Amino acid sequence: MDIHKTALNKIKVYGNPDSPDAYVIRDFLKRSVVTFEWIPIADLRSFHTIYPDLDISGKRLPAVELPCGTFIFNPTTEEIAFNLGWITKPKHKEYDISIFGGGPSGLSAAVYAASEGLSTVLVERDAIGGQAGTSSLIENYLGFPGGISGSELAERARQQAVKFGVDILLVRKSVKAQFIDDKLHVDFTDGNKIIARSNISATGVEYSRLEIPDEDRFLNTGLYYGAGASEAILCADQHVFVVGGGNSAGQAALNFCKYAKKVTMIIRADDLASSLSFYLLDRIKKKKKIEVLFNSRITGLSGATSLEEIIVTNTLTRKVIKYPTKFVFVCIGGRPNTSWAKDTAIVRDEAGYLVTGGDLYKPPFDDKWNKDFTPAFLETSVPGCFAAGDVRHNSVKRVASAVGEGAMAVTFIHKYLHDKY
């Protein structure tokens, strides 16, 4: 039984529209391709009028009504996943290959590895799809002339991986990762453990922060990181701001344009052509509802309980303008998710990206490892440990290249396992 399909049209989410916890739930379900009904309510008193016979003493919103009719209050995404049956234990004590990260590169690697007979486990700490999963529409990926949403592409890949027997561990965080006898040993916060003869890091990147005052205060209460696919329909008749000039920001602007009264893109550069694919640039120029503020950045945020106003400063003229808004979506570059590697022998660059292949022989990385083997193109400074996708030093930040690297890494792992075992 497909655990994702069983939840379709059955989950309901109740909460205050300004609640950051409610946003996290909506975003998680949207990225997991679970159809749900969002029911905005002010407080528990309002909830009690809908369900007067339900005991809500000591409870807090948001509330999630599960497919079976059970309610869980103020749940974490892990609790939701557990109640939907998504959290399982590892099936094997040891795997041929462990893959960390459920984005395009990780999913691609999982499909190719399992289809070629390797015992495979894929570990994702959040929702399947990674950063690409938040994209409202990917139009330049081969084979989808009409485009496909990032979450739908990820869900199709998940189903394909499951068909080939991939063991998928969702909403999992590790507490320790170490290499023992050339095998990766990983301990998870829930007490489970996996061992793998080889490994692919496809942990991707997370969006950079604005680094301005009150950023944490308005996080998920008007200020959001990512393309905000789950929030688009809630932006009807609003003035929405998108920070960033890359493809994810461009797609977000076009998506919000369908619902919002106006969409303003804020970029630090003086043009979009250098960072945006031509097909997106051409569409944005033709949309009257989209404006672009060049050489600009957000320098201030304000509001009572949620975001109400932003301050935008032109970096050339120093002109400052205040804009009333309830929605700001930040899509500016990223930081690699590689903190797990800090206590290992894996070489990282200054920004934290994993260095692989021939780049390991170049300064300043050549003095950071012992050179006791010749790494393959996607192999890190630890034999049998590979990197694919955005997390890799000098990678191409595109879905197609991430998918290609995931598949390519499996080819190198086949050789590694054959030679070693």
C-alpha positions as CSV (number, residue, x, y, z in Angstrom):
1,M,0.0,0.0,0.0
2,D,1.4,3.4,-0.9
3,I,1.5,5.4,2.3
4,H,1.4,8.7,0.5
5,K,-1.7,7.9,-1.5
6,T,-3.7,6.6,1.5
7,A,-3.6,10.1,3.0
8,L,-5.0,11.9,-0.1
9,N,-8.1,14.2,0.5
10,K,-8.3,13.1,4.2
11,I,-5.9,15.2,6.3
12,K,-7.1,18.5,7.8
13,V,-4.9,21.1,9.3
14,Y,-6.4,23.7,11.8
15,G,-4.4,26.7,13.0
16,N,-3.9,30.4,13.2
17,P,-2.8,31.8,9.8
18,D,0.2,33.6,11.5
19,S,1.4,30.5,13.3
20,P,4.9,29.4,12.3
21,D,4.2,25.9,13.5
22,A,1.2,25.7,11.1
23,Y,3.4,26.9,8.2
24,V,5.9,24.1,8.9
25,I,3.1,21.5,8.8
26,R,1.6,22.9,5.6
27,D,5.0,23.1,3.9
28,F,5.9,19.5,5.0
29,L,2.6,18.1,3.7
30,K,2.9,20.0,0.4
31,R,6.4,18.9,-0.2
32,S,5.4,15.3,0.6
33,V,2.6,15.5,-2.0
34,V,-0.1,14.9,0.5
35,T,-3.4,16.6,-0.3
36,F,-4.7,18.4,2.8
37,E,-7.4,20.9,3.7
38,W,-6.1,24.0,5.5
39,I,-8.7,25.5,7.9
40,P,-7.6,28.8,9.4
41,I,-9.0,29.4,12.9
42,A,-8.1,32.1,15.5
43,D,-7.7,30.0,18.6
44,L,-8.7,26.9,20.5
45,R,-12.1,28.4,21.4
46,S,-12.9,28.6,17.7
47,F,-11.7,25.0,17.3
48,H,-14.0,23.9,20.1
49,T,-17.0,25.4,18.4
50,I,-16.3,23.0,15.5
51,Y,-15.7,20.0,17.7
52,P,-17.6,20.6,21.0
53,D,-17.3,17.0,22.1
54,L,-13.5,16.8,21.8
55,D,-11.5,17.2,24.9
56,I,-9.0,20.0,24.2
57,S,-7.9,20.7,27.8
58,G,-4.1,21.4,27.9
59,K,-4.0,21.3,24.0
60,R,-2.3,23.8,21.7
61,L,-2.9,24.6,18.0
62,P,-2.2,23.8,15.3
63,A,-4.2,20.6,15.1
64,V,-4.0,17.9,12.5
65,E,-6.9,15.5,11.8
66,L,-5.4,12.2,10.5
67,P,-7.1,10.0,7.8
68,C,-8.4,7.7,10.6
69,G,-10.2,10.7,12.3
70,T,-7.7,11.0,15.2
71,F,-6.5,14.5,16.2
72,I,-2.9,15.3,17.1
73,F,-2.2,18.8,18.6
74,N,0.8,21.0,17.9
75,P,2.7,18.0,16.3
76,T,6.2,18.0,15.0
77,T,6.7,16.8,11.4
78,E,8.2,13.7,12.8
79,E,5.0,12.9,14.8
80,I,2.9,13.5,11.7
81,A,5.1,11.1,9.7
82,F,5.0,8.5,12.4
83,N,1.2,8.6,12.6
84,L,1.0,8.3,8.8
85,G,3.2,5.2,9.0
86,W,6.1,6.8,7.2
87,I,8.8,6.1,9.8
88,T,10.2,2.7,9.6
89,K,13.2,0.9,11.0
90,P,16.2,-0.1,8.9
91,K,15.5,-3.5,7.3
92,H,19.2,-4.6,7.2
93,K,22.0,-4.4,9.7
94,E,24.4,-3.6,6.8
95,Y,23.9,-2.1,3.3
96,D,25.9,-2.0,0.2
97,I,25.2,1.7,-0.1
98,S,23.8,4.4,2.1
99,I,22.5,7.6,0.6
100,F,21.9,10.7,2.7
101,G,19.6,13.3,1.2
102,G,16.3,12.8,-0.7
103,G,16.7,15.4,-3.4
104,P,17.2,14.8,-7.1
105,S,20.8,13.4,-6.8
106,G,20.0,11.2,-3.8
107,L,16.8,9.8,-5.4
108,S,18.6,9.2,-8.7
109,A,21.4,7.4,-6.9
110,A,18.9,5.2,-5.0
111,V,17.0,4.2,-8.1
112,Y,20.1,3.3,-10.1
113,A,21.8,1.5,-7.1
114,A,18.7,-0.6,-6.2
115,S,17.9,-1.4,-9.8
116,E,21.4,-2.8,-10.2
117,G,21.1,-5.1,-7.3
118,L,22.8,-3.2,-4.5
119,S,21.1,-3.2,-1.0
120,T,20.3,0.5,-0.7
121,V,19.1,2.8,2.1
122,L,18.2,6.4,1.6
123,V,18.0,8.7,4.6
124,E,16.1,12.0,4.5
125,R,15.9,14.3,7.5
126,D,12.9,16.2,6.3
127,A,10.6,15.8,3.2
128,I,11.6,14.0,0.0
129,G,12.6,16.3,-2.8
130,G,15.2,18.6,-1.1
131,Q,15.4,22.2,-2.2
132,A,14.2,21.2,-5.6
133,G,11.0,19.8,-4.0
134,T,9.9,23.3,-3.1
135,S,9.9,24.5,-6.7
136,S,6.4,25.2,-8.1
137,L,7.4,24.2,-11.6
138,I,10.5,22.8,-13.3
139,E,10.2,23.4,-17.0
140,N,13.7,22.7,-18.3
141,Y,14.0,19.1,-17.1
142,L,14.2,16.6,-20.0
143,G,11.0,14.7,-20.8
144,F,8.5,17.1,-19.3
145,P,7.6,19.7,-22.0
146,G,4.7,21.0,-19.9
147,G,6.9,21.2,-16.8
148,I,6.5,19.4,-13.5
149,S,6.5,20.6,-9.9
150,G,9.5,19.7,-7.8
151,S,7.4,17.8,-5.3
152,E,5.6,15.8,-8.0
153,L,9.0,14.9,-9.6
154,A,10.3,13.9,-6.3
155,E,7.3,11.7,-5.5
156,R,7.5,9.9,-8.8
157,A,11.2,9.2,-8.1
158,R,10.3,8.0,-4.6
159,Q,7.8,5.6,-6.0
160,Q,10.4,4.4,-8.5
161,A,12.9,3.8,-5.7
162,V,10.5,1.9,-3.6
163,K,9.6,-0.3,-6.6
164,F,13.2,-1.4,-6.8
165,G,13.4,-2.1,-3.1
166,V,15.1,1.0,-1.7
167,D,14.8,1.2,2.1
168,I,13.7,4.9,2.7
169,L,14.1,6.3,6.2
170,L,12.2,9.6,6.5
171,V,12.4,12.4,9.0
172,R,15.7,11.0,10.4
173,K,18.5,12.9,12.1
174,S,21.8,11.5,13.0
175,V,23.7,12.1,16.2
176,K,27.0,10.5,15.1
177,A,28.6,9.4,11.8
178,Q,32.0,7.8,11.8
179,F,34.1,5.5,9.5
180,I,35.1,2.2,11.2
181,D,37.0,-0.4,9.2
182,D,36.3,1.5,5.9
183,K,32.5,1.3,6.6
184,L,30.2,4.2,7.5
185,H,28.5,3.8,10.9
186,V,25.6,6.1,11.6
187,D,23.7,6.5,14.8
188,F,20.2,8.1,14.7
189,T,18.5,10.1,17.4
190,D,15.8,7.4,17.7
191,G,18.3,4.8,18.7
192,N,18.5,3.0,15.3
193,K,21.8,2.5,13.5
194,I,23.0,1.7,10.0
195,I,26.3,0.4,8.6
196,A,27.2,0.8,4.9
197,R,30.1,-0.4,2.8
198,S,29.8,2.8,0.7
199,N,28.1,6.1,0.9
200,I,26.8,9.0,-1.2
201,S,26.3,12.4,0.4
202,A,23.5,14.2,-1.4
203,T,22.6,16.4,1.5
204,G,22.3,19.5,-0.7
205,V,22.1,23.1,0.5
206,E,19.8,25.3,2.6
207,Y,18.9,28.9,1.7
208,S,21.2,31.6,3.1
209,R,19.9,34.0,5.7
210,L,19.3,37.7,5.2
211,E,21.4,38.4,8.3
212,I,19.2,41.4,9.4
213,P,17.6,42.3,12.8
214,D,14.4,40.5,13.8
215,E,14.9,37.8,11.1
216,D,14.3,35.0,13.6
217,R,11.3,36.8,15.1
218,F,9.4,36.8,11.8
219,L,10.6,33.4,10.5
220,N,7.6,31.5,9.2
221,T,5.3,34.4,10.2
222,G,5.7,36.4,7.1
223,L,9.3,35.7,6.3
224,Y,9.9,32.3,4.6
225,Y,12.9,30.5,3.2
226,G,12.3,28.7,-0.1
227,A,9.8,29.1,-2.9
228,G,6.8,28.8,-0.7
229,A,4.7,26.5,-2.9
230,S,2.4,25.7,0.0
231,E,1.6,29.4,0.6
232,A,0.9,30.6,-2.9
233,I,-2.9,30.3,-2.7
234,L,-2.9,32.1,0.6
235,C,-1.3,35.1,-1.0
236,A,-4.5,36.1,-2.9
237,D,-4.7,39.9,-3.4
238,Q,-1.5,40.5,-1.5
239,H,1.8,42.2,-2.4
240,V,4.4,39.5,-2.3
241,F,8.1,40.0,-2.2
242,V,10.7,37.4,-3.5
243,V,14.3,37.9,-2.6
244,G,16.8,36.5,-5.1
245,G,17.5,36.4,-8.8
246,G,18.1,32.7,-9.6
247,N,15.8,30.2,-11.2
248,S,14.1,29.2,-7.9
249,A,13.3,32.9,-7.3
250,G,12.1,33.4,-10.8
251,Q,9.7,30.4,-10.7
252,A,8.4,31.5,-7.3
253,A,7.6,35.0,-8.6
254,L,5.7,33.5,-11.6
255,N,3.8,31.1,-9.3
256,F,2.8,33.9,-6.8
257,C,1.8,36.0,-9.8
258,K,-1.1,33.7,-10.4
259,Y,-2.7,34.7,-7.0
260,A,-1.1,37.8,-5.7
261,K,-2.0,41.4,-6.5
262,K,1.6,42.2,-7.1
263,V,5.0,40.5,-6.9
264,T,8.2,42.3,-6.3
265,M,11.6,40.7,-6.8
266,I,14.5,42.1,-4.8
267,I,18.0,41.4,-6.2
268,R,21.4,42.8,-5.3
269,A,22.7,42.7,-8.9
270,D,21.9,45.3,-11.6
271,D,20.3,42.7,-14.0
272,L,18.6,39.3,-14.0
273,A,20.2,37.9,-17.2
274,S,23.4,36.8,-15.4
275,S,21.5,34.6,-12.9
276,L,18.2,33.6,-14.5
277,S,17.5,31.2,-17.4
278,F,16.3,33.0,-20.5
279,Y,12.9,31.4,-20.6
280,L,12.1,32.6,-17.1
281,L,13.6,36.1,-17.8
282,D,11.4,36.5,-20.9
283,R,8.3,35.6,-19.0
284,I,9.0,37.8,-16.1
285,K,9.5,40.8,-18.4
286,K,6.1,40.2,-19.9
287,K,4.3,40.0,-16.5
288,K,2.8,43.4,-15.6
289,K,2.2,42.2,-12.1
290,I,5.9,41.5,-11.5
291,E,8.4,44.3,-10.8
292,V,12.1,44.0,-10.1
293,L,14.1,46.1,-7.7
294,F,17.7,46.0,-8.8
295,N,20.7,46.9,-6.6
296,S,18.5,46.4,-3.6
297,R,18.3,44.5,-0.4
298,I,15.9,44.2,2.6
299,T,17.4,46.0,5.6
300,G,14.6,45.9,8.1
301,L,11.5,44.0,9.2
302,S,8.6,45.1,11.4
303,G,5.3,44.0,12.7
304,A,3.4,43.3,15.9
305,T,2.9,39.5,16.0
306,S,3.7,38.8,12.3
307,L,5.4,40.6,9.5
308,E,3.6,43.8,8.4
309,E,6.3,45.9,6.8
310,I,9.8,45.7,5.2
311,I,12.5,48.3,4.6
312,V,14.3,48.1,1.2
313,T,17.5,49.9,0.6
314,N,19.1,50.7,-2.8
315,T,22.7,49.8,-2.4
316,L,23.8,52.4,-4.9
317,T,21.7,55.4,-4.1
318,R,21.1,54.5,-0.4
319,K,17.4,55.4,-0.9
320,V,15.2,53.7,1.6
321,I,11.6,52.7,1.0
322,K,9.1,51.1,3.3
323,Y,6.6,48.5,1.9
324,P,3.6,47.0,3.7
325,T,3.5,43.3,3.2
326,K,2.7,40.0,4.9
327,F,4.7,37.7,2.6
328,V,8.5,37.7,1.9
329,F,10.1,34.6,0.3
330,V,13.9,34.3,0.4
331,C,15.6,32.3,-2.3
332,I,19.3,33.5,-2.2
333,G,22.0,31.0,-2.7
334,G,22.7,28.4,-0.2
335,R,24.9,26.9,2.5
336,P,25.8,23.2,2.2
337,N,24.4,20.7,4.8
338,T,27.8,19.2,5.7
339,S,28.1,19.8,9.4
340,W,28.0,16.0,9.9
341,A,31.4,15.8,8.1
342,K,33.3,18.1,10.4
343,D,34.6,15.3,12.6
344,T,35.6,13.0,9.7
345,A,38.5,12.9,7.3
346,I,36.4,14.3,4.4
347,V,37.9,17.5,3.0
348,R,35.6,20.5,2.7
349,D,36.1,23.9,1.1
350,E,35.9,27.2,3.0
351,A,32.1,27.3,2.4
352,G,31.6,23.7,3.6
353,Y,31.1,22.0,0.2
354,L,32.6,18.5,-0.2
355,V,35.7,18.4,-2.4
356,T,35.9,15.5,-4.8
357,G,38.0,13.9,-7.5
358,G,40.7,16.0,-9.2
359,D,39.9,19.0,-7.1
360,L,41.5,17.3,-4.1
361,Y,44.9,17.6,-5.8
362,K,44.5,21.4,-6.1
363,P,45.6,24.0,-3.5
364,P,44.4,24.6,-0.8
365,F,42.9,21.0,-0.6
366,D,46.0,19.0,-1.6
367,D,47.6,19.3,1.8
368,K,44.5,18.3,3.7
369,W,44.5,14.6,3.0
370,N,47.0,11.8,2.8
371,K,46.7,10.9,-0.9
372,D,46.8,7.1,-0.2
373,F,44.4,6.4,-3.1
374,T,43.3,7.9,-6.4
375,P,39.7,9.3,-5.9
376,A,37.2,8.9,-8.7
377,F,35.5,11.9,-10.1
378,L,32.8,12.2,-7.4
379,E,34.7,10.5,-4.6
380,T,35.7,12.5,-1.5
381,S,39.0,12.2,0.4
382,V,37.6,9.1,2.1
383,P,37.5,5.9,-0.1
384,G,34.0,4.7,-0.9
385,C,32.4,8.0,0.2
386,F,31.0,10.0,-2.7
387,A,29.2,13.3,-3.1
388,A,26.6,14.3,-5.6
389,G,24.5,17.3,-6.4
390,D,24.6,20.8,-4.9
391,V,26.6,19.7,-1.8
392,R,29.6,19.1,-4.0
393,H,32.4,21.6,-4.5
394,N,32.1,23.2,-8.0
395,S,28.8,21.4,-8.9
396,V,26.4,22.7,-11.4
397,K,23.3,23.9,-9.6
398,R,20.6,22.3,-11.8
399,V,18.2,19.4,-11.3
400,A,19.4,17.6,-14.4
401,S,23.1,17.7,-13.4
402,A,22.2,16.5,-9.9
403,V,20.3,13.5,-11.3
404,G,23.2,12.8,-13.5
405,E,25.7,12.9,-10.7
406,G,23.6,10.6,-8.6
407,A,23.6,8.0,-11.3
408,M,27.2,8.5,-12.1
409,A,28.2,8.0,-8.4
410,V,26.6,4.6,-8.4
411,T,28.8,3.6,-11.3
412,F,31.9,4.5,-9.4
413,I,30.6,2.7,-6.3
414,H,30.1,-0.5,-8.3
415,K,33.8,-0.5,-9.1
416,Y,34.8,0.4,-5.6
417,L,32.7,-2.5,-4.1
418,H,34.0,-4.9,-6.7
419,D,37.6,-4.0,-6.1
420,K,37.3,-4.0,-2.3
421,Y,34.9,-6.9,-1.6
